[in-house]
Amino acid sequence: MKPLNAKVYRSGETVSQWHHETDSVSIHQYRSEKNIQISFKLASKGGGVTDVAVRIESGAGFDTLLNEMWKADPDRVVALMARQLNGHFWPD
């Protein structure tokens, strides 16, 4: 798993405020399953820790993720795709 520059917030359904939970987020790509998993830990209400994993499936899941990334920062997406297409791949 690799660290991911992300923040996790928590809020109750009937509460209008979001509270910062953690910056310790990781991402892992499961090549055999063609999906991405984002993982983090949350403090449990009754004590202890809850592990959370969000698995983004290849196909429509990737399409949606890339589309949202494009809307957020198209210049960055183009630069990263150009880097990949020119053979400058990210190290594993």
N, C-alpha and C positions, 0 to 999 in steps of 0.2 A: 504494500500500500504506500502511496505517496501523499505527502501533505498537500492540502488544497487551500488556497487563499480564500477562505469563506468564513462567515459568521452564522451561528445558529441562534435563533430567537424563539421564544415560547410565549404563547398567549392562550388564555381560555376563550372558548367560543363566545361567551357573553361579556368578555372584558375587551375594552378598546385599546389597551396598551400592550406593546410587545416588550418582553424583557430578554436581555442578552443572556444566553446560556453558556456558550463556548465558542472559542476560535480553533479548537483542536478538531479539525475535520480532515478526513483522508479520502482518497479516491483510488480505486483499483479497477483494472480492466481484465475481465475474464475472457481471454481470447477464444477458448473452446466454446463458450456460450454466446459470444458476440454481444456482450452487454457491459455496462459500467455500473459500479456500485460506489455510492458515497456513504461513508460511515461516520458516526460520532456517538458520543455518550452524553446522556442527560442525567442530572440528579433526579432520583425518584422522589415522589411526594412523601412516601413513608420511610425514606432513608434508602441508602444504597444507590446503585447506578443502573440505568436502563441503556442497553446498547440499541442503537437505531441504525438501520441500513435502508437506503433508497436505491433500488436497482432500476436503472434505465435500460430498457430493452432496445436492441437494434431495430431498425425500421422506423416506424412512426415515432417512437420515443426519441431516436436520434434526430429525426426531421424536426420535431418540435423544439428540442434543445438547441439545435443549430440555428433555427429560425429566431428564437428568443435571443441568442447570443448576437446574431446579426442585427437585430433591432436595437440592442443595447450598445454595441460598438462595432459597426461595420468595418471601419478601417483596421481594427485589430484582427478581425476574422479574416479579412483579405490578406493581411500580412502573414498570419499564421498558415493559411492555406498555400500561399505562394512559397513559403519556406518548405512546407511539406512536398509540394510538387517539384521543387528544385532539388530534392534529395537531401535536404538538411533536416533529417528526422530528429525528434527528441530522443535522448537516451532513455532506456528502460531502467 
